[in-house]
């Protein structure tokens, strides 16, 4: 069935790109100035025209004002609609090669500098969680940690090189291929990341694994985070061809480019087509960030955000190197166990009792009743 996107704007354009032009018939928009005109080479119609002539098509809402549009569709007795949420990206919409987090501010090096999120943002997060709870979609973002070690010593990380309580583990190639086969069988189109709480280039197989994924799951959006310390130019040139997005975190107390990143900048200057997929982010290794579910070493003061829900368990599948699945990316240590891909399929785990129970609690009660969520101050919408 072809779809009609409600929202001829920024999110509508992104939804069209992700869904595919061949899957979308036209747009709906409440702005009369947009109606009967073209948007992204598609016609824009009113809700009344949809109801009178096109109500056999499924409506996909692509707008930050989706709750208001949901009520509008319900009032028009439109039964077949869902809310679209974008695939995970970081900086791919930005044409900057270097993103400096500290151009307009200093690094946050004290807990006293942390501020609570605005009530409006938490409300929007809760609205998104409500929509996802209703729709129960398949995960749109999967992280596969092939080796559970990092060589960084970032003060905010609960699994940095100076203190990692996890048992060292490489994912077996047999398990990796099994996961890839399952994703290939379902024609997976979401975001794919071969890392989680680790430095991916510590695994010498990482480029080979990316080549396999790109071949077997061609519609997946592949992105990778690295601290760049092991990223030689030879490895950069080879791996970037398989990626849609490469984020290099440049950890430097003086806010200067490290040597490896300078070489990347020089190479991208000669190959400007790479700037849309490569981003170097200036980072401070001792900055105070999120609590990571209450496990961040440099966060001693913790608050309970019982009124905040969370979209992570509705969108993320986090597979550790030992095959265990965590509730979300903020469980760096792996205290939650939602299933084991050595014994169960990804789909069975995702729609299994443990995930369903966690989602039910987050949706109905907020974060307080789940230990890894209780002190979590991550309010990102994924």
C-alpha positions as CSV (number, residue, x, y, z in Angstrom):
1,X,0.0,0.0,0.0
2,X,1.3,3.4,-0.9
3,X,1.6,6.0,1.8
4,X,0.8,9.7,2.2
5,X,3.0,11.8,4.4
6,X,1.3,14.4,6.6
7,X,3.7,17.3,6.9
8,X,5.2,19.0,3.9
9,X,8.2,20.4,5.8
10,X,11.6,19.4,7.1
11,X,10.5,16.1,8.7
12,X,8.3,15.3,5.7
13,X,11.3,15.6,3.4
14,X,13.4,13.3,5.6
15,X,10.5,10.8,5.8
16,X,10.2,10.8,2.0
17,X,14.0,10.1,1.7
18,X,13.8,7.3,4.2
19,X,10.6,5.6,3.0
20,X,11.5,6.0,-0.7
21,X,9.8,8.2,-3.3
22,X,8.2,5.1,-4.9
23,X,6.4,4.4,-1.7
24,X,4.9,7.8,-1.2
25,X,1.9,9.1,-3.3
26,X,1.7,12.7,-2.0
27,X,1.7,15.0,1.0
28,X,-1.0,16.4,3.3
29,X,-0.5,19.7,5.0
30,X,-2.7,22.1,6.9
31,X,-1.0,25.2,5.4
32,X,-3.3,26.4,2.7
33,X,-0.4,28.1,0.9
34,X,1.3,24.7,0.4
35,X,-1.8,22.9,-0.9
36,X,-2.2,22.2,-4.6
37,X,1.5,22.9,-5.0
38,X,4.5,20.7,-5.4
39,X,6.8,19.6,-2.5
40,X,9.8,17.3,-3.3
41,X,8.1,16.6,-6.6
42,X,4.9,15.4,-4.9
43,X,1.5,17.1,-4.8
44,X,0.3,18.6,-1.5
45,X,-3.3,18.1,-0.6
46,X,-5.7,19.1,2.2
47,X,-7.1,16.7,4.9
48,X,-10.5,17.1,3.3
49,X,-9.2,16.1,-0.2
50,X,-7.5,13.1,1.4
51,X,-10.8,12.1,3.1
52,X,-12.9,12.5,0.0
53,X,-10.5,10.9,-2.6
54,X,-7.5,9.1,-1.1
55,X,-8.6,7.5,2.2
56,X,-7.4,4.1,1.0
57,X,-3.8,5.2,1.5
58,X,-2.0,4.9,4.9
59,X,-1.1,8.2,6.5
60,X,2.4,8.7,7.9
61,X,2.7,11.7,10.3
62,X,6.1,13.4,9.9
63,X,6.0,16.5,12.1
64,X,7.0,17.5,15.6
65,X,3.4,18.5,16.1
66,X,2.3,14.9,15.7
67,X,0.0,14.8,18.8
68,X,-2.0,17.7,17.4
69,X,-2.2,16.0,14.0
70,X,-3.2,12.7,15.6
71,X,-6.2,14.4,17.2
72,X,-7.1,16.0,13.9
73,X,-7.0,12.6,12.1
74,X,-9.1,11.0,14.8
75,X,-11.7,13.8,14.5
76,X,-11.9,13.0,10.8
77,X,-12.3,9.3,11.6
78,X,-9.0,8.4,9.8
79,X,-8.2,5.0,11.1
80,X,-4.9,4.0,9.3
81,X,-2.1,6.3,10.4
82,X,1.2,6.1,12.3
83,X,3.9,8.5,13.5
84,X,7.2,8.5,11.7
85,X,10.4,8.8,13.6
86,X,13.7,9.5,11.8
87,X,16.6,7.0,11.6
88,X,19.4,7.9,14.0
89,X,22.0,10.3,12.7
90,X,24.4,12.7,14.4
91,X,26.0,15.2,12.1
92,X,25.3,13.9,8.6
93,X,23.0,16.8,7.8
94,X,25.8,19.2,8.6
95,X,28.4,20.2,6.0
96,X,31.0,21.0,8.7
97,X,34.0,18.6,8.8
98,X,35.0,19.8,12.3
99,X,32.4,20.5,15.0
100,X,33.7,22.4,18.0
101,X,31.5,21.9,21.0
102,X,33.3,24.7,22.8
103,X,33.1,27.6,20.4
104,X,30.5,29.3,22.5
105,X,31.1,27.7,25.9
106,X,33.7,26.1,28.1
107,X,33.7,22.3,28.8
108,X,31.4,21.4,31.6
109,X,33.8,20.2,34.2
110,X,31.7,20.5,37.3
111,X,28.4,18.8,38.3
112,X,27.1,22.1,39.5
113,X,27.0,23.3,35.9
114,X,24.5,20.6,34.9
115,X,21.0,21.9,34.4
116,X,17.7,20.1,34.3
117,X,15.9,19.7,31.0
118,X,13.1,22.0,30.1
119,X,9.6,20.7,31.0
120,X,8.6,21.1,27.3
121,X,11.4,18.8,26.2
122,X,10.4,16.1,28.7
123,X,6.8,16.4,27.6
124,X,7.8,16.0,23.9
125,X,9.9,12.9,25.0
126,X,6.9,11.5,26.8
127,X,4.6,12.1,23.8
128,X,7.1,10.3,21.5
129,X,7.2,7.4,24.0
130,X,3.4,7.2,24.0
131,X,3.3,7.0,20.2
132,X,6.0,4.3,20.1
133,X,4.3,2.3,22.8
134,X,1.1,2.3,20.7
135,X,2.9,1.4,17.5
136,X,5.3,-1.2,18.9
137,X,7.8,-0.9,15.9
138,X,10.8,-3.0,15.2
139,X,14.1,-1.6,16.4
140,X,15.4,1.2,14.1
141,X,18.9,1.2,15.5
142,X,21.1,-1.8,16.3
143,X,24.6,-1.7,17.9
144,X,26.8,-4.8,17.7
145,X,29.8,-4.6,20.0
146,X,32.4,-6.9,18.5
147,X,35.0,-6.4,21.2
148,X,34.2,-4.9,24.6
149,X,37.3,-2.8,25.3
150,X,38.3,0.8,24.9
151,X,41.7,2.4,25.0
152,X,40.3,5.8,26.2
153,X,40.4,7.1,29.7
154,X,37.5,9.5,29.6
155,X,36.4,10.5,33.1
156,X,32.7,10.2,32.3
157,X,32.8,6.6,31.0
158,X,32.1,3.7,33.3
159,X,34.1,1.3,31.1
160,X,37.2,3.4,30.4
161,X,40.6,1.7,30.0
162,X,41.6,2.4,33.5
163,X,38.6,0.7,35.0
164,X,36.5,-1.7,33.0
165,X,34.6,-4.3,35.2
166,X,33.5,-6.3,32.2
167,X,35.1,-9.7,31.4
168,X,37.1,-9.2,28.2
169,X,35.3,-10.7,25.2
170,X,35.5,-10.8,21.5
171,X,32.3,-11.7,19.6
172,X,32.7,-15.0,17.8
173,X,32.6,-14.7,14.0
174,X,30.0,-17.4,14.0
175,X,27.7,-15.3,16.1
176,X,28.4,-12.2,14.1
177,X,27.5,-13.9,10.8
178,X,24.3,-15.3,12.4
179,X,23.2,-11.8,13.4
180,X,24.0,-10.5,9.9
181,X,22.0,-13.3,8.3
182,X,19.0,-12.6,10.4
183,X,19.1,-8.9,9.6
184,X,19.5,-9.7,5.9
185,X,16.5,-12.0,6.0
186,X,14.2,-9.3,7.3
187,X,15.7,-6.7,4.8
188,X,16.8,-4.5,7.6
189,X,16.7,-0.8,6.7
190,X,17.5,0.9,10.0
191,X,20.7,2.2,11.5
192,X,23.6,-0.3,11.9
193,X,26.6,0.3,14.2
194,X,29.4,-2.1,14.8
195,X,30.3,-0.6,18.2
196,X,28.7,0.3,21.4
197,X,30.7,1.0,24.6
198,X,34.1,0.3,23.0
199,X,36.7,1.5,20.6
200,X,35.9,-0.4,17.4
201,X,39.4,-0.2,15.8
202,X,40.8,-2.3,18.7
203,X,39.2,-5.2,16.8
204,X,41.3,-6.0,13.8
205,X,38.3,-7.6,12.1
206,X,36.3,-4.3,12.1
207,X,36.8,-3.3,8.5
208,X,36.1,-6.9,7.2
209,X,32.9,-6.9,9.3
210,X,31.8,-3.6,7.7
211,X,32.4,-4.9,4.3
212,X,30.3,-8.0,5.0
213,X,27.4,-5.9,6.4
214,X,27.4,-3.5,3.5
215,X,27.2,-6.5,1.1
216,X,24.6,-8.4,3.0
217,X,22.4,-5.6,4.4
218,X,22.7,-2.9,1.7
219,X,19.7,-0.8,2.8
220,X,21.0,-0.3,6.4
221,X,22.4,3.1,7.3
222,X,25.9,2.4,8.7
223,X,27.6,4.7,11.1
224,X,30.6,4.4,13.4
225,X,32.0,6.3,16.3
226,X,35.8,6.2,17.1
227,X,38.3,8.1,19.2
228,X,40.6,8.0,16.2
229,X,43.7,6.9,18.0
230,X,43.9,3.6,16.0
231,X,42.6,5.1,12.8
232,X,45.5,5.2,10.3
233,X,44.9,6.8,6.9
234,X,45.0,3.4,5.3
235,X,42.2,2.2,7.6
236,X,40.3,5.5,7.1
237,X,40.3,5.3,3.3
238,X,39.2,1.6,3.4
239,X,36.4,1.9,6.0
240,X,34.8,5.2,4.9
241,X,33.6,3.6,1.7
242,X,31.3,1.3,3.6
243,X,29.9,4.0,6.0
244,X,27.1,6.5,5.7
245,X,28.5,8.4,8.7
246,X,31.8,8.4,10.5
247,X,32.1,10.3,13.7
248,X,35.7,10.8,15.1
249,X,35.7,12.1,18.7
250,X,38.9,14.2,19.1
251,X,39.6,14.0,22.8
252,X,42.1,16.8,23.6
253,X,42.3,19.0,26.8
254,X,43.7,21.9,24.8
255,X,40.9,21.7,22.2
256,X,43.4,21.0,19.4
257,X,43.3,18.4,16.7
258,X,45.3,15.2,17.3
259,X,47.7,14.0,14.7
260,X,45.5,11.4,13.2
261,X,42.7,13.8,12.8
262,X,44.9,16.4,11.1
263,X,45.7,13.8,8.5
264,X,41.9,13.1,8.0
265,X,41.3,16.8,7.5
266,X,44.1,17.0,4.9
267,X,42.7,14.0,3.1
268,X,39.1,15.3,3.1
269,X,40.3,18.7,1.8
270,X,41.4,16.8,-1.3
271,X,38.2,14.7,-1.4
272,X,35.4,17.1,-0.4
273,X,32.7,14.6,-1.2
274,X,33.6,12.9,2.1
275,X,32.7,16.0,4.2
276,X,29.0,15.0,4.2
277,X,29.8,11.7,5.8
278,X,32.8,12.5,8.0
279,X,32.7,14.6,11.2
280,X,35.5,15.3,13.7
281,X,34.0,16.4,17.0
282,X,36.2,18.3,19.5
283,X,35.8,16.7,22.9
284,X,37.2,17.1,26.4
285,X,38.1,13.9,28.2
286,X,37.2,15.2,31.6
287,X,33.8,16.8,30.8
288,X,30.8,16.0,33.0
289,X,28.1,14.5,30.8
290,X,25.1,12.3,31.4
291,X,24.9,9.9,34.3
292,X,24.9,6.8,32.1
293,X,22.2,5.2,34.1
294,X,23.9,6.3,37.4
295,X,27.2,4.7,36.5
296,X,29.3,7.6,35.2
297,X,32.4,7.9,37.4
298,X,32.4,11.7,37.6
299,X,28.7,12.0,38.5
300,X,28.1,11.8,42.2
301,X,25.0,13.8,42.5
302,X,22.0,11.9,41.1
303,X,18.4,12.8,40.7
304,X,15.3,10.7,40.0
305,X,13.3,11.8,37.0
306,X,10.2,9.8,37.7
307,X,8.1,11.9,35.4
308,X,10.3,11.2,32.3
309,X,9.6,8.4,30.0
310,X,12.2,7.1,27.4
311,X,12.2,6.1,23.7
312,X,15.4,4.1,23.8
313,X,13.9,0.6,24.5
314,X,11.4,1.3,21.7
315,X,14.2,2.0,19.1
316,X,17.5,0.5,20.1
317,X,18.8,-3.1,20.1
318,X,22.2,-3.3,21.9
319,X,24.0,-6.6,21.4
320,X,27.1,-7.1,23.5
321,X,30.2,-9.0,22.5
322,X,29.1,-12.1,24.5
323,X,25.7,-12.1,22.8
324,X,23.7,-10.6,25.6
325,X,21.3,-7.8,24.8
326,X,21.1,-4.7,27.0
327,X,18.1,-2.5,27.6
328,X,19.8,0.5,26.0
329,X,23.1,2.0,25.1
330,X,23.4,3.7,28.6
331,X,23.8,0.3,30.2
332,X,27.6,0.3,29.4
333,X,28.4,-2.3,32.0
334,X,25.6,-4.7,30.9
335,X,23.7,-5.0,34.1
336,X,20.4,-5.6,32.2
337,X,19.9,-8.9,30.4
338,X,17.0,-8.7,27.9
339,X,18.0,-11.9,26.1
340,X,20.9,-13.8,24.5
341,X,21.3,-14.0,20.7
342,X,23.3,-17.2,21.1
343,X,20.0,-18.9,22.0
344,X,17.2,-16.6,20.7
345,X,16.5,-14.6,17.5
346,X,16.7,-10.8,17.6
347,X,13.0,-10.6,16.8
348,X,12.0,-13.0,19.6
349,X,14.1,-10.9,22.1
350,X,12.8,-7.6,20.9
351,X,9.1,-8.7,21.2
352,X,9.8,-10.9,24.2
353,X,8.5,-10.6,27.8
354,X,11.5,-8.7,29.2
355,X,11.5,-5.9,26.7
356,X,7.7,-5.7,26.8
357,X,7.7,-5.4,30.6
358,X,10.3,-2.7,30.6
359,X,8.4,-0.7,28.0
360,X,5.2,-1.0,29.9
361,X,6.9,0.3,33.1
362,X,8.5,3.2,31.3
363,X,5.3,4.1,29.6
364,X,3.0,3.8,32.6
365,X,5.3,4.7,35.5
366,X,8.3,6.5,34.2
367,X,11.9,5.7,35.1
368,X,11.9,5.2,38.9
369,X,11.0,1.5,38.9
370,X,13.8,0.3,36.7
371,X,17.2,0.4,38.4
372,X,19.3,1.4,35.3
373,X,16.8,4.1,34.4
374,X,16.1,5.5,37.9
375,X,19.1,8.0,37.9
376,X,19.4,8.3,34.1
377,X,19.4,11.9,32.8
378,X,19.5,11.1,29.1
379,X,16.6,12.8,27.4
380,X,17.6,12.3,23.8
381,X,14.8,11.1,21.5
382,X,16.1,8.3,19.4
